[in-house]
Every structure is written in structure tokens, then in C-alpha cells.
Amino acid sequence: MQGKDMAGNGINSSDSSSVTNGGWSKVLSENKASYLEYVDGWEKKIGSFLEYDIERIRSASCREGALAGIPFGVKDNFAVEGFNITCGSKILEGVASPYTATSVAKLQKAGAVVVGKTNLDAFGMGSSTDNSAFKVTNNPWDLTRVAGGSSGGSAAAVAAGLVPFALGSDTGGSVRQPASFCGVYGLKPTYGVVSRYGLTAYASSLDVVGVLSRTVDTARTVFNTMKGRDILDNTSVSHPGSANNGDVKKIAVLKVSDGILSKEVELSYAKSKNRLLSLGFELIDIELTSLEYVVPVYYTIATAEASANLARFNGLRYGYQSPEGKDPGELMQASRDEGFCDEVKLRILLGTYVLRSGFQDQYYLKAQKIRTAIRNEFNTIFESADLVMMPVFPTPAFKHGSAELDTFQQKVADLYTCTANLTGLPALAVPSSVEENGLPVGVQFTAPAFEEDRLFNVAGVLEAGFPSPTVPGIKDWSKF
Amino acid sequence: MKQTKYQTFIGLEVHIHLITESKVFCGCRNVFGSEPNTNVCPVCMGYPGVLPSLNEEAVKKAYQVAMALNCHLNEKAVFERKNYFYPDMPKNYQISQFEYPFGINGYFDLELTDGSTRKIRIHDVHLEEDAGKMIHEGSHSKLDYNRAGTPLLEIVTEPDLVSGEEAEAFVQQFRQMVRYLGVTDGNMEEGSLRCDANVSINEQGKGLGTKTECKNLNSSRFIKKALEYEIKRQAKVLNSGEKIIQETRLWDESVARTSSMRTKESSNDYRYFPEPDLPPYRPKADFLEMVKSSIVELPGIRKKRIKEEYGLNDQQAVFITGEKEMADFFENTVLLNSKDSSSTSKEFAATAASWLSGNVQKILNDSCLGISESCLSPERLFAVLKLIENNTISAGTGKKVLAMVFEKNEEPGDLVDKLGLAQVSDTGEIEKIVSEIVDANPKVVDAIREGADKQIGFLMGQVMKATSGKANPGLAQKLIRKKILK
């Protein structure tokens, strides 16, 4: 069977990936001038980086290693010593990070070079990157549209070919949704497999470090470099490896009722099914009865944790400090009032509300129970299938502002991505097609815990059989 | 004086600062008295992206206390976030334990003044992080985060204490126990042991009344005074037909009274929820076995044993077992004697105990040292006592030798040799001096012969003076009597 063979080959491909063997390792040296010119040209149009400086901390990366000399972008909610950590919020404007996140440090140790910090929705809260206090990020496919979010800057930078990969964080789809909007790969690993140390917490029990990349094997290489237990993150675990060699035969395909997906996504989703069938995979239709609870459960848990996680930003030790305030209490209040944007305040208030005394059973603890039920439903599906296929988001990239999708509709649309965060399972957004409107659409695969290899393998087979289109006019630096 | 109309219920919340190398969730040093903001890092300063990493040493000490308090140990202990905004708390939530602490439902055997003991029930023992310190100076407030994230263990009792005096005794005995365990220095002035009290009164047999919480009880003496004040205040309120308001009251030592700090209505909603950054802690069997075997003999039990084993009186036993280092010193000294059969162990133990509580303690007090910090060792004390026992020196000279050991940090035997302090037991030599003294004091001799026996002391003094105190006193007295009454 074709799928199986190619999947088998894929496992060992991390040593000879396009990112390590191609021209990416030369863009900071031999091809520096033309590379910088290229970046500058695209940056003016898409605004993906909040800070960009290839020399700033180049010395922090090892000269040798699998990723030596390869540039990458890091979402600005990760700590990277030498760069700021603004989280896209005024309350952290100009705050220099005093240390480096474990995930970033591991990549530096393998030789990769942080060239800048990418734009995001403040604290990872949003689906458009429009909630950034500093910059508008445009979709390289259509500059009037968003790149998605919250890791929109990372997705846009990768799609425009400015870096071969970028780190994002995924709490409810923040890596996979912008990946789908920008036509790149977006990996959300199993919870706990990549250390969160240095990633600014939005919702600690849902947050994971994710990868956005142009190719499957780049995602695989980067993931394999970052994974592993970290003593600085007590929730991290070592990766036991795939239980079945990453083998994929049978894929459970979520049945989506009519009228939920936009025309483009519906068409693309149907294409994905046909492609998998043509590649020899066995498909079975499934339904997820718990799907209707996913969004309310997600927002209950995420906002509850966020309300505590964001309490530390009070303007006293670092970051924005209000000129108002007669005593420490008033000063904290004014700094938070002026420093946080409305979306962040909305989520803090919601989280405070669900945690208030006497209501935990009704909201937070109930949400945790439903979370367990969702996980159980997935486990049952995995008894008879190797992967689950779902859409990433009901629409392709939408226009800036709320003309096409208001902020409430954007939240409701998180249902397909939130499931992986609530269950802790690994998921990958795979670019699949560009529809008539010229926008890319991705499809999502979810695997059992620690089965990232199955995701890479199925994506690798699709990549080989049906190469996904790239943004018109971009340069593929891996070929130079 | 006895409150007969009302019954009193006091429950204590005791915080102890655990002795550990590093803070409870990061690698910063856990020490008192450093320059402000020198023992800090991104983790304890609450920088974006940091995570807590649990300190095993703090966990071990927490379990030692929970076990010593006979607690039931939860199979799964859960850290929770306690949310409230305060400038000295970097994250604006405190990592603590709430629903599933390390230990629950324990008890402490409180020794009462009549010598009997009563079980004071322990509600729970939980581990948490301390906050920093905010110092107000005029129109400014200064923040020092050195203390932020240091390990704090909170012990909550049930409302089983019935008076300020009992509460004071509990804190004293509890402090002694945790110092024995070596988990804290228990220094109340430095805040290593802090105490809040919940107190209510009610008519006899009617159960708990409406409680008030008294804070700022920073010494065991304050605890008694504050609670006695508060009990009287509550009685006055009830006697006048009014109701007690559930509130937090602050003890003000300068005016010796409690005053209202905040009422329940305006109190915080802490919005507890499980800490997602720390997995539940499930103590393994071998860990618990290791903790159990590391628990030393506790003071109440040791006092009883030492009293019986060495035949000490109450007062001596209380002194000897007051601090673990003293009890260890005492037992080590006695052990040296057991290898030497010239005196029975009970005799020697009594002597050692009285030297330790008297001469030794006096020098320690004067020099503000603990016995283990001083240069006296069980071997040196044993040597001094042996020199006295075998008449090489008198008890009086022994005192001097002891002082010199402290001063010069030298061996007692060497000091005696070097300074020629060994007493004269040569009969001929002392006889000669005695006859000179008797001849020189005919009036005293006559008086003695007429029955004024006490005057012998005067002659003894003269003999000692003439020999620079080195005459064996027993021998000298014998020779004086022999000479006069012949």
C-alpha cells in the first residue's frame, strides 16, 4: 500500500530534510544581502515581525548542529533573551526578556538563529492578529485579509518565505488556524511534550508550543529538536515515541452537517477525502457528539486560567505603568485598565466570573468533567481508526475588521481546533488547496497522544502526492 | 476569675518558614536578611513565561511535620492558586493547597500545666509560597521580593484550645517540636513562625460562637495577651445583648488591644482553582518510608524517657529536653560515662544535668550562644566532671576550668596541668599549713571548742587562701578538726 510505504520512509527523513540541506543555511551568510532585501520587501506588505534583526543574538546559537545557520521567527509571547517580550500588548511594551524559553534554547543549541519576534493577538487571544497593540499583519495571499491568529505573524512570515519555520503557541487553535489561512503546516504537539517554560501562559492546561513551517519534514525536524522533558516545566513529559511506527491505514473523517462550512472549505474538505482515498487510505465516517460543548468548555477553562495568569501584569515590576494612582492598589488598577485591550479584559472578566466563590462546581469543574468526556470520545474513536480528520476552521481567511466575521462568530468557529487542546492530543493543519477566491484552505488531522509521527506521515504522503500551492511571487530560499 | 458563663474556642493558623537551600518553586537562595531584591530571579519575580518547579526538600519537610502531627496523608495532594492582588505578591496569586493538602485530620498532644496531655486536633498541614515585603516610607512604598517564593508551611488546628494560656502553650510546644524536626528555626521576631488565631465564645454547651480572626500575634506572649483581651471583649459584647461581628482584628501591642481590620462582607473571594502548572503530588511509598525514618524522637516523648532513664527531676528534664541540641549534648555526655564504671549513670546524669542547667547555661547566656555553636563538647564536659569526681580539682576549680574551656578553646586536662590547678592532697603538706593557721587564730579555735562549729569555715577559708584554693577541701577539714579537737 502506497500510503504505508511512504509513511515508513518518512520516519528517517528528518536527517535529510529540505530545511537542513537546502539554501536556508546560507541566507544569513552567502546570500545575506538579497535575503534581507527580500524580507524587507515582503515585510512592508505583510507586517509579520514586531522586531527583526538577524545579527542581534546570532552568537547565542551554536555554529554546528542539524539546524546550523537556519533563521526562524518566534511569536512574541516567548521569552528570548536579547529581544523584547511584548505579547502584543501595551502592558508589556518595551519589556526586555531576561531569559530564553527552553524550546527556543533547544533550537539555538541545534544551530538555528532567532531573527525576530512575530506579531500576534495580545496574549494569544484572538483569531486574526488584529488584537495586537502594535501592528497590523496582512495575509500574504490577499493583503486585505487577516493572516489568522493568534500566531498570525508566524504564519504570514513562513507563507511569504521569510523564514522556513516559526514558533507559535496554540491554546485553542492559534497555530493551526493561521496555518490554514496562510497555506502552511501548523503543528500542535501532544500537551506536555514540548516544554512551556518561557511561553507566556494564556491558559496553562491548554497551551502548547507549536511549529509553523513550509514543509512537513521541517515541522518534524523542529518538533524532534524541541521535544522532551524539562525540569523547569513540571507538566512536561518525555516522548515515548510512536506505538506503531507512525503507521496510518484507517482515517476517521468527521461528518460535517450542511451549512456549517463556507463553500470553499466544504469543497476543499471533499477534495481531501478523495485524495486520501486515491492514496489508498481507508476512510470511515464519524460523528463527535461532544463537539457542541467544545467551545463553551474551552472558553470556561481558558478564561478561568487566563484570569489568574494575567494577574501578574500590574505595572509594578516591569512594563506599562500608569501615571495615575495614589496608592499601590490604584496604580495596579490604572495600569491594567490602560495596558490591556478590550478582548483581553473581556476574557479576564469572564474567567473571574466563572471562578467566583460558590460557582466553581457550576462552571470550571463542570467544564473539566466535560473535557474528560470529550477525551473519552476520542479514545473510543482511536480504537478503530489511526487518525481523525476534521476541518481547521469553517472559513478561509476573512477580511480585517468584523465585517465578515465578528469576534463572537470567530470564537464559535474555534470548535474544530479547540478539541485538540481540550483533549491534549496532537494535531496538524495541512495546507490542502487554493480555492477559486485565491485563498488557501487547510485540513486538520488529530492523532492519539504521542502519535505525532502519524501526523507527519499522512501529511508527507499528501505533500508528495498533491503539493500545496505557494503564495504567488515568493522565493523558495531552500533552492538557492 | 474563671469564665463560667461562656465557653471559649480557639483555633490557630500557624505559619512556619521552612529551612531549605532554595525557594519552593525556583533556585533562588532561601535566606533571611540579604540586601533587598538580591535573591530573586524571573520565576519568583513573576516574569512572563516562567513556571514553578517544586522543591523536593520543602516537600520532605512538609511531610515530616504532617507525620509528626499524626495526619492522614492524602494520596493525591493538589496545589491550588489563591487569587488576590497585593503588590508584594509577584504573580498576584499564591500557590497554596486547599482542598487536598499534604496532611489532614491529625492531632498534637498538648501538655497541660498539671502534667496531663490533651489532644488538639489538626485540621490540615499545607505547603505554600510566601510573599515579598512592602515597606512604606512617607509617600513611597518600597518592595523587597527576597522573601517571595520562600517555602511556608501552614498548620491549622481545630478550635480545641480553651484559653489564651493554652494557645500560648500550644505555640511554645509546637515550636519546640518543629525545631526538633529541624524544619524551621521558629524565630518569631524574624517571622519564621507566625500565628493567627480564630476565637469565639458561647454559652456553655452551645457550641461554637461567631468567631473573629486575630492577626499580628508575633510572639507567644502576644498570643496570650491578645486572646485574653479578645475573649473579654467578646464577653462584654454578648453581655450587653449585642452580637459578635465576624471580622478580622489586628492586635496592637502598643495599646494592648485588638481593633477591627475588615469585616467578612468586604473580605476577598480567593477564587481557588487547581494550579495547572504543577501536577498533583502523589507521595510514593519509599518516599514516605524515607521521611518517616528521618523523624527524630519528639520532645514530649524524649522528656518522658530521659526523666525515667536517668532519674532526673521534672525541672531538669524540662531544661535538658527544651532544645534538641541540649538533649543530644546531655545524652552524649552521659554515654561517655557509661564506658567508665566509677560512678553510676544516674548519679553522673544528675550531675551533668545540673552542670548543664547551671554553670554551662550561664556562660551560654552571657555569650548568647547555643550549645552546639560553643566550643564545649560532651567530651570536654565529661572531662571536667571526671576531674572533680576523682578529686583532681574541686568543684569550685571545675567552674573556673569550664569558663577557661569556653574562653581558650582548650582541653580541660591540659588547662589543669598548664595552670597547676590540681589540688593538694598531700597530708603532710596540708597538716603543716593547718597547724600554722590554728596557731595564728587562737580565739577562733577557742570558740570552736566551745561549740561554734560554723567557725571551722573561717579556718577553711584561710587554708584555701594559703594554698591558692588547691587544698583538697575534704582533707583540709578533716585535718582542722583533728588538730583542734585533739
HADDOCK unambig.tbl for C-alpha pairs under 7 A between the chains (distance, minus, plus):
assign (segid A and resid 78 and name CA) (segid B and resid 49 and name CA) 6.84 0.50 0.50
assign (segid A and resid 79 and name CA) (segid B and resid 49 and name CA) 6.60 0.50 0.50
assign (segid A and resid 197 and name CA) (segid B and resid 49 and name CA) 6.05 0.50 0.50
assign (segid A and resid 197 and name CA) (segid B and resid 50 and name CA) 5.68 0.50 0.50
assign (segid A and resid 197 and name CA) (segid B and resid 51 and name CA) 5.98 0.50 0.50
assign (segid A and resid 198 and name CA) (segid B and resid 49 and name CA) 4.02 0.50 0.50
assign (segid A and resid 198 and name CA) (segid B and resid 50 and name CA) 5.48 0.50 0.50
assign (segid A and resid 199 and name CA) (segid B and resid 49 and name CA) 4.39 0.50 0.50
assign (segid A and resid 200 and name CA) (segid B and resid 48 and name CA) 4.99 0.50 0.50
assign (segid A and resid 200 and name CA) (segid B and resid 49 and name CA) 3.66 0.50 0.50
assign (segid A and resid 201 and name CA) (segid B and resid 49 and name CA) 5.93 0.50 0.50
assign (segid A and resid 204 and name CA) (segid B and resid 276 and name CA) 5.81 0.50 0.50
assign (segid A and resid 204 and name CA) (segid B and resid 277 and name CA) 6.42 0.50 0.50
assign (segid A and resid 205 and name CA) (segid B and resid 276 and name CA) 5.49 0.50 0.50
assign (segid A and resid 232 and name CA) (segid B and resid 51 and name CA) 6.75 0.50 0.50
assign (segid A and resid 232 and name CA) (segid B and resid 53 and name CA) 5.76 0.50 0.50
assign (segid A and resid 233 and name CA) (segid B and resid 51 and name CA) 6.19 0.50 0.50
assign (segid A and resid 233 and name CA) (segid B and resid 53 and name CA) 6.49 0.50 0.50
assign (segid A and resid 234 and name CA) (segid B and resid 53 and name CA) 5.89 0.50 0.50
assign (segid A and resid 234 and name CA) (segid B and resid 277 and name CA) 6.78 0.50 0.50
assign (segid A and resid 234 and name CA) (segid B and resid 278 and name CA) 5.81 0.50 0.50
assign (segid A and resid 234 and name CA) (segid B and resid 279 and name CA) 6.92 0.50 0.50
assign (segid A and resid 235 and name CA) (segid B and resid 277 and name CA) 6.22 0.50 0.50
assign (segid A and resid 235 and name CA) (segid B and resid 278 and name CA) 6.22 0.50 0.50
assign (segid A and resid 235 and name CA) (segid B and resid 279 and name CA) 6.20 0.50 0.50
assign (segid A and resid 308 and name CA) (segid B and resid 83 and name CA) 6.78 0.50 0.50
assign (segid A and resid 308 and name CA) (segid B and resid 93 and name CA) 6.82 0.50 0.50
assign (segid A and resid 311 and name CA) (segid B and resid 91 and name CA) 6.25 0.50 0.50
assign (segid A and resid 311 and name CA) (segid B and resid 92 and name CA) 5.48 0.50 0.50
assign (segid A and resid 312 and name CA) (segid B and resid 46 and name CA) 6.44 0.50 0.50
assign (segid A and resid 312 and name CA) (segid B and resid 90 and name CA) 6.05 0.50 0.50
assign (segid A and resid 312 and name CA) (segid B and resid 91 and name CA) 4.16 0.50 0.50
assign (segid A and resid 312 and name CA) (segid B and resid 92 and name CA) 5.36 0.50 0.50
assign (segid A and resid 328 and name CA) (segid B and resid 87 and name CA) 6.69 0.50 0.50
assign (segid A and resid 355 and name CA) (segid B and resid 271 and name CA) 5.27 0.50 0.50
assign (segid A and resid 356 and name CA) (segid B and resid 269 and name CA) 6.74 0.50 0.50
assign (segid A and resid 356 and name CA) (segid B and resid 271 and name CA) 5.19 0.50 0.50
assign (segid A and resid 357 and name CA) (segid B and resid 269 and name CA) 6.11 0.50 0.50
assign (segid A and resid 357 and name CA) (segid B and resid 271 and name CA) 5.79 0.50 0.50
